[in-house]
C-alpha cells in the first residue's frame, strides 16, 4: 500500500506500508511525478514509513532515482520510520545515494515536524502534523 498526495501548499505527503505488489513501484513513480509536477515552488516532502519493511534492491534503485530526479525541486524531505534499525539504516543509505543533504530520517513525529516548521507556513505545518497523526 502506498499513497502520494499534495493537500496543502508545497507539502508532498508519501505513505508506504506493506504489502507492496509487484507493480506498485511503477505506479508509485507515476504518482510521484504527477503530484510533484503540480506543486508550485520547491517541494517539502514528508514520508511516513513507520509500517514499511526493508525494500528490495530493485525498489531501492527506483527510490534513489526518484530522489535524484527531484533534488533540484526539493527544499527538504523528512522520513518517519519505526524503531526498526535496519529500515532506518536503509533509508539513510538511500538519502546518501541520492546526494541531497536536506533529507533526514526521524523516529519521532514531533522532531520531524520541528525540523520542517521553519520552511513551512502555518497551514503547511498543521497539515504535516495531521498527516503524521492519521493512519
C-alpha positions as CSV (number, residue, x, y, z in Angstrom):
1,X,0.0,0.0,0.0
2,X,1.3,3.4,-0.9
3,X,-0.1,6.9,-1.3
4,X,1.2,10.2,-2.6
5,X,-0.8,13.5,-2.0
6,X,-0.4,17.2,-2.1
7,X,-3.2,18.6,0.1
8,X,-1.8,21.9,1.2
9,X,0.8,24.3,-0.3
10,X,4.2,22.7,-1.2
11,X,3.9,19.7,1.1
12,X,4.0,16.3,-0.7
13,X,2.8,13.5,1.6
14,X,4.0,10.0,1.0
15,X,2.9,6.9,2.9
16,X,4.4,3.4,2.2
17,X,3.3,0.2,4.0
18,X,3.2,-3.4,3.2
19,X,2.2,-5.2,1.2
20,X,3.7,-3.7,-1.9
21,X,2.5,-5.6,-5.0
22,X,5.0,-6.2,-7.9
23,X,3.6,-3.4,-10.0
24,X,3.3,-0.9,-7.1
25,X,6.7,0.8,-7.7
26,X,5.8,1.7,-11.3
27,X,2.5,3.2,-10.3
28,X,4.2,5.0,-7.4
29,X,6.8,6.6,-9.7
30,X,3.9,7.9,-11.9
31,X,2.0,9.2,-9.0
32,X,5.1,11.0,-7.6
33,X,5.8,12.6,-11.0
34,X,2.2,13.7,-11.3
35,X,1.9,15.0,-7.8
36,X,5.2,16.9,-7.7
37,X,4.6,18.3,-11.1
38,X,1.5,20.2,-9.8
39,X,3.4,21.8,-6.9
40,X,4.5,25.4,-7.4
41,X,7.9,26.2,-6.0
42,X,10.2,24.0,-4.1
43,X,8.8,20.8,-2.6
44,X,8.8,19.9,1.1
45,X,8.3,16.2,1.4
46,X,7.1,14.2,4.4
47,X,7.2,10.4,4.2
48,X,5.5,8.1,6.7
49,X,7.3,4.8,6.5
50,X,6.5,3.6,10.0
51,X,4.8,0.5,8.6
52,X,7.3,-0.1,5.8
53,X,9.6,-3.1,5.7
54,X,13.0,-3.3,4.1
55,X,13.0,-2.5,0.4
56,X,14.3,-4.9,-2.2
57,X,17.3,-3.9,-4.3
58,X,15.1,-3.0,-7.4
59,X,12.8,-0.9,-5.1
60,X,15.8,0.9,-3.6
61,X,17.1,1.7,-7.1
62,X,13.8,3.2,-8.0
63,X,13.6,5.3,-4.8
64,X,17.1,6.6,-5.3
65,X,16.3,7.5,-8.9
66,X,13.1,9.4,-7.8
67,X,15.1,11.3,-5.2
68,X,17.9,12.2,-7.6
69,X,15.5,13.5,-10.2
70,X,13.6,15.5,-7.6
71,X,16.7,17.0,-6.0
72,X,16.6,20.4,-7.8
73,X,12.9,20.9,-6.8
74,X,13.3,19.7,-3.1
75,X,13.8,22.1,-0.2
76,X,13.6,19.4,2.4
77,X,12.3,15.9,2.8
78,X,11.7,14.1,6.2
79,X,11.2,10.4,6.5
80,X,9.4,9.0,9.6
81,X,10.4,5.4,10.3
82,X,9.7,2.9,13.0
83,X,12.2,1.7,15.6
84,X,13.5,-0.8,13.0
85,X,17.2,-0.2,12.9
86,X,17.5,-1.9,9.5
87,X,14.9,0.2,7.8
88,X,16.3,3.4,9.3
89,X,19.8,2.5,8.1
90,X,18.4,1.6,4.6
91,X,16.6,4.9,4.3
92,X,19.8,6.7,5.4
93,X,21.7,4.9,2.7
94,X,19.1,5.9,0.1
95,X,19.4,9.6,1.2
96,X,23.2,9.4,0.9
97,X,23.0,7.8,-2.5
98,X,20.6,10.5,-3.7
99,X,23.2,13.1,-2.7
100,X,20.8,15.6,-1.1
101,X,21.8,17.0,2.3
102,X,18.3,18.3,3.1
103,X,16.7,14.9,3.6
104,X,16.6,13.3,7.0
105,X,15.3,10.2,8.9
106,X,13.3,10.6,12.1
107,X,11.8,8.2,14.6
108,X,9.7,10.8,16.4
109,X,7.0,12.7,14.6
110,X,7.3,15.9,16.7
111,X,11.0,16.1,16.0
112,X,10.3,15.7,12.3
113,X,7.6,18.5,12.4
114,X,10.0,20.7,14.3
115,X,12.7,20.3,11.6
116,X,10.3,21.2,8.8
117,X,8.5,24.1,10.5
118,X,11.0,26.8,9.7
119,X,10.4,26.3,5.9
120,X,6.6,25.9,6.1
121,X,3.8,28.3,6.7
122,X,1.2,27.6,9.5
123,X,-1.3,25.8,7.2
124,X,1.5,23.5,5.8
125,X,3.0,22.6,9.2
126,X,-0.6,21.9,10.6
127,X,-1.1,19.6,7.6
128,X,2.2,17.8,8.3
129,X,1.2,17.2,11.9
130,X,-2.3,16.0,10.8
131,X,-0.8,13.7,8.2
132,X,1.6,12.1,10.7
133,X,-1.3,11.5,13.2
134,X,-3.5,9.9,10.6
135,X,-3.4,6.1,9.9
